[in-house]
């Protein structure tokens, strides 16, 4: 009845689910059994049958009020306990930012790497998703993890899980959000520690095979370069990238240098060592935020902007 | 010739036949301006049945589209409109007014031994307000449609195109119709009981209707306020639900469910009320635990106001809120359980006649039990996290609303039909419809529990291939269910072609409406009826069914 157990909370939740299931089966058999049995056994044989005048039976009525009440109280506490375990985030969880919008899921890792719809996480590691929506309500559900939480436009909500088996799990939107609601899917790829290390260094497999120039363009658009560096020569907070490769730049300290591979790398890793004249020192440090291949990508991309 | 003496009265098996409410003052105009609760009840009946057919047609379209993943009959946008209309029509135009305004209107004054409801003009006004609301709802379909789901959640509902404003206003207008009916019934029950009819001598249908009316009067204004706020939000951007203007979209859910959870009991209590009549009559045995059933209705009505946030366990509200509402939800389950046990105990050592209404009553007991038990999965916090907004919820809701209320409504319709139109229907047709409906219903909705548990979200136009077999099973079930409903309607309509043949009390019922002739005279009773014994007291039974 239930999907594969993909997280630490799936097992306990399924135990409770199965408990309620068997409890319901027992009660259903008692009630339906009586209805069908009485319907056959006491079926009217002819007109004029007399029936006993039984108006009530206090003890019986108390029994079928109190026993279900006690069972319900058990369910309440069991359910509340499971709920708290499933929703209170452990302190040592790795955080991933989630931005839901019609009709896609955007993820951002602690090191600033972003991903669309496909999330790569390590196995046996507690993950906390901090979620917000760009537009209407959405809901984050991974059936195999047994976690679900609505994503709101005005407030952060969170959800956490620890996956126990490497593999691919479906992420699906469960709060109606319009035309593309039923295709607002994502996948969560749970990797072994070795695979994950590889992923951190090299990026997701689809980026691994992306041509360097395209990768650089992706970094430009997704990592904030775009807000300060134009592609058309216009002035923003930093120099435009148009035709910058091979150009000689003058710096605030009076020195100058040619823009080459090493200069670009230095500008990313240690940007404040050389500030181009007439600009402020506002460039953020990208050391540790970009993978090697992404740095190469940026260099290739800048080269291509003639 | 002996034949000369054979009059209509003889055919009816009664001493004297008086002109019934159907025979007096014929003509369409006399119907349209009538204050007679029976005529208003019948006009309501035809109207809600029409809406039931429209809503049912949309349901069949939804199921057909889901036969395979991807686009079959319609695209995603059309699908979203169709499931919204199915929900909105069924909830606001069919199931809320169905039992109280049609059967209740007809039967309640008769059961009390009254000539009419307390405010006959208000009763007619309630009907016309319903008609205006229905026309507005139909217009909103024509003028662009609505794709918000029947729950109108913000900010989707405030930002989407289409005729949402008109549909919302229609819900606002329909609310008044519901309030008027509730108000009328409360006044009627308080003031128009026959001599000798104390509160504990009220038929249980009246207790159930009373509890329903209390909710209608107390909860519906909140729906009115909510819909007005939604309209203001759409038209003037007041910002109460709009996050960009400092509002809170989740606040809408609180407002909406503050009405709509009690409204679920507006829908189910009348169904339970009907079952409380059917089971003693067809078991020819006094009801077991009269006070338990009566007070559980009142308990449900009161506690129903305190459980609304159980629709919002994953909405981001605090764990404390969730804990409180989960606990209260379990409390509201107990009175429903008490009723079910009382009904089955009533059958014990009865003289059970498996006529059509009883077949529906027994269907109700099985289906409502499944609906109630699956509610336990959803009231329990840990399991609700997984099941919320899935097909499990869809199935649970339909087991309670369709398996519960609609089955009871059809059962009640077969029960009081002879009283309403003076004609008996084909038992074979009735029994066939009950069996088809039972099989079709289970085939439609049992697979949905499994789908939901396995990961199928609700309101999905397309789905993963793994769910296709269960979806197909469900679609086939829905066709059987549709056929069963069709057989029920044809059986009833076919009876209208016959000559009147119903005696006053064809089932051996013990409540006052069976003392009136079938169909009753305009003022219900010839002379003032006096209650001689408590309802369901079969030690005094005079009439054999």
Interface residues (C-beta under 8 A of the other chain):
Chain A: X1 X2 X3 X12 X13 X16 X17 X20 X21 X23 X24 X27 X28 X31 X32 X34 X35 X36 X38 X39 X42 X43 X44 X45 X47 X48 X49 X50 X51 X52 X53 X54 X55 X56 X57 X60 X61 X64 X65 X68 X69 X72 X73 X75 X76 X78 X79 X80 X81 X82 X83 X84 X86 X87 X88 X135 X136 X137 X139 X141 X143 X144 X146 X147 X148 X149 X150 X152 X153 X154 X155 X157 X170 X172 X173 X174 X175 X176 X177 X178 X179 X180 X181 X182 X183
Chain B: X76 X77 X80 X147 X149 X153 X155 X156 X159 X160 X243 X247 X248 X249 X250 X283 X284 X285 X286 X288 X289 X290 X291 X292 X314 X315 X316 X319 X322 X323 X326 X327 X330 X331 X333 X334 X337 X338 X340 X341 X342 X344 X345 X347 X348 X349 X350 X351 X352 X353 X354 X362 X365 X366 X369 X370 X373 X374 X376 X377 X379 X380 X381 X382 X383 X384 X385 X386 X388 X389 X390 X450 X453 X454 X455 X457 X458 X459 X460 X461 X462 X463 X464 X537 X538 X539 X544 X545
